[in-house]
Amino acid sequence: MCLPREPLELLTIASEVLDGARDRFVEGLGAPSAVRKGPADFATAVDLELERLISEELEHRTGIEVHGEEFGGPEMSVGDVWILDPIDGTYNYSAGLPMAGMLLALLRDGDPVLGLTWLPLTGERYEAARGGPVLRNGIALPPLQTGALADVMVAFGAFNIDSHGRIPGQYRFDLLGELSRTSSRIRMHGSTGVDLAYTAAGILGGAVVFGHHPWDNAAGVALVRAAGGVVTDLRGAPWQVGSRSLLAAAPGVHGELLDILDSLGDPENRSEGGPQR
């Protein structure tokens, strides 16, 4: 059997595979926690079922291995690898909130060349190959235009002021305050996939993502780049598969967001009392 390797052919197959999993995703809405992964993180039985289903079909039809959130997989920085989050926004999904979806990207030597974000509960399908355009439900979206932070909505990642993790809660609190001085239109959806797809579509002007997991970020990175947006980490370095955070936005907006981030110092080398100069 001759297996496909061209990005557009692979994009078509990936779309068909996610379409095939859509009904099960919808049926499983409200599934309870089945696997506890951390103090505020869990997976449902539907996560596990969908990852197996999608991975097996993708590998069978393309010959490319899958690295999934729940079961892992091959090294992500070498060769062609699918990277899959079967349910992004698991807490939303388990609670019955429709801000949740399936995220799939094709990494080629660590670079996202295809991105797919399926939001079955809102009836939206976002997909793109490198170079664009971004398609929403099969219709090409216009490229992102240069914007201003004061005029747009910005998605903000997970927030807990008492967190003492890699990017501490006090830093997030300070950032939220500084952002609000320029834009009062800050949104918290609880789904990185939603935030980045809506940024690529121009619904949001940008998204601040504190998480570093590639299965959360890679599909959206591909979408935002295909739309003509700018994607870096929170310090302004170009996003790569090993990046520890993510900042995605339309041209112009990204620069304003980065200026605010720079004013607060390095989020991973900062005392709880304030920025390190």
N, C-alpha and C positions, 0 to 999 in steps of 0.2 A: 504494500500500500504506500502510495506517495503522500507524505504528510505535508500540510501547508506550513509555510514559513513567512510569506509576505504579510506585513502588518494588517492590511485591510481585509485579507482573507481570514486571518486569525480573529480580527474584530467581529466579523460576521458570525463565526463559529461561537465565540464567547457570548455574543448577544443571544444566540439561540439557546445556549446552555443556561444562561440566567433566566431567560423566558421560561424554560422548562422547569425551573425551580420556583417560579413566582407563586403558583397556587399553594404550594406547601408552605411558603413563607407567610402568606396571608392566613392560611388555616391555623397556623401555630401562634398567632397573635395572643398574647397573654400568658405564654408558657412560663412556668415558674423556674426558679433557679434549680439547676441539676448538679453543677460543678462549681464549688467555691474556689476562686483563683486568687483572692486577696481580700482585704478588709472591705473594699467597696467595688469588687469586681467578681462577676460570676458568668457562667455560661448556662444556657438552657439546653434541654435535650434536642431542641430544634437546631441550635447552633451546630451540634455534633452531627446530626443527621444531614443537614444541608452541606456541611463541609465535605463529608464523605461523598454525597451524591454529585456535587459540582466537580470535585476533584477527579473522581473516577471518569466522568464524562469528558472533561477537558483533556485529561491525559490520553484517553482512548482516541479522541478525535484529532488531537494535535501532536501527540508524542512529546509534549512538554510537561515537565513535572510541576507540581503545585506546592507552594509553601503556604500553609493555612495558619490562621491564628490559633486554632485549637490543637492541631496535631503536628505543627511544624512542617519541615520539609528541607529541600536542598539549600545550599548556600545561595544567598540572594544577590551577590555582587558579581557572579560569574555566569556568562552565557544567558540563555533564555530561561526564565522562570516565571510562572504565574504566581501572583501573590493574592491571597483571598481572605476577606473577612466575611463570613457567611451572614452574620447579623451585626451590623454596626449600630450603636445605640441600643445595646441589649437591655439596659434598665428601662428605657422608654418602651421597647418592644414588650417586655414582660409586664409592664404596667398598663399596656394598651394604648400608649401614645404613639401616633403614626410617624413620628420623626425617627425612622429607623430604616435601614436598607442593606443591600448586598453590595460589597465593594470588591472589584476585581481589577488588577493591573497586570500587564506584561512588562517585566523588567528585562532589559537587554544589557548585560554587563552592569547591572545596578541602576540603569536609567529607565524610567517609566516611558515606554513608547506607545502603550495603549492604556486607556483608563475607562472603566465602566462603573457607574453608580446607579443601581436600580433601587427605586423607592416605591415598592409595590403598593404600599398603603395610601399613597397620594397619586398613584397612576403616572409616575414620572420615570423616564429612562434617559440617563445622560451617558453619552459615549463619545470618545474621540481618539484619533490616532495622532501621533506627533505631527505638528504642522497645521492641525485643525482641518475643518471647523469642528466645533462642539455641536453634537446633535442632541436635541431634546425630543424624544418620541419620534425620531427619524427626521426631524426638520432642523436644518442648519441655523444656528444662532449667529447673530452678528458678533464680530470681535469686540473685545472690551475697549472702551474709550477712556482717555485720560480723565480722571475725576478729582474731586476734592473731598477730604475726610468729613468736612462739615455737612456735606450734602448726601451722605450715604449711610446705610446701616452696616454695622460691623459685628461679626460673630465673635464671641469670647468663649474660651475653653473652660474646662472644669474649674470650679472655684470653691475653696474652703479655706477661710482665713487662718485656721489653726493648723493647716498642713505644714509639715517641716520636711517635705520631700525635696526632690532635685530642684524644682522651681517652687520655692516656699509660698505659702498663702499670703504672707505680708507683701511680697513682691507683686502678686496678682492683684491684691487689694489696691496697692499704690498705682499700678498700671490702669486698673479700672477707673480710678479717680481721675488720672491724667487724661485718659481717653474721653471721659465725660465732659471735660472742659471744652473739647472741640466738637464732639458728636454725642448727643443725648440718645442716639438711636443704636444702642448696644443690645445685642440679642444673645441668649444662651439656649441653644437647642438640644444639647446633650448628645450630639452626633457629629463627629468630625466629617463624615461623609456628606451629610446634609450641608454643613457649613461650606465645604469646598465646592460641591456641585453648584450651590447657589451663588458662590463667588464667581465661578466660571460662567454662569448664566447671566451675570450682571444684576441679579436680585439683591445680593449683598455687594458692598464695595470691597470687603476684605474679611479675613478670618485670622484670628490669633489662636494658634494651636499649641498647647503646652506638652502634649503627648509626643512620644518619639517612635511609636511602633509603626513600621513600614506598612503593615496591612491596614492600618487606619488612614495612612497618609498618601500612599503611592497613587491610588486611583485618582484622588482629587488633585494631586500635583500634575498628573498628565492632563486632566481637564483644564485646569487654570492656565497651564502653559499653552495648551492648544488654543485657548481663547485669547491669548495675547497678554495674559496677566504676568505678574512678577511673583516668583516663589523663592524664598530664602529661609534660613533659620531666624531665630529672634535676634541674632547678632548681625544679620545681613549677609552671611555667607550663603552661596548658592545651595539650595537643598540637594542632598544626596541621600542614598538609602540608609546611611549611618547617622544622619542628622538627629539631634536631640530635641528639636522643636521645629515649628513651622510658622511662617508668616506668608500669607498669600493675599494678594490684592490687585486691583486694577492699577494701571500706571498712574502715577501721581499720588494716589491714596497710599500705595506702598511706601513711598518716600516719607510721607507725613507720619505714618505709623512707626516707621523705623526711627525717625527723629525722636519720637516720644519714648520708644524703647531705649534708645541710646542715652537719653537724659536720666534714666533710672539705673544705669550700669548693667553689668553682667548678671543675669538672673541666677546663674549657678555659682557666683562668687561674690556674694552680697550678704552683709550682716542683716539681721532682722530689723535693725533700727533705721536703715536707709541705704542709699546707693553708695557703692564704692567708687571713688573718683580716681 
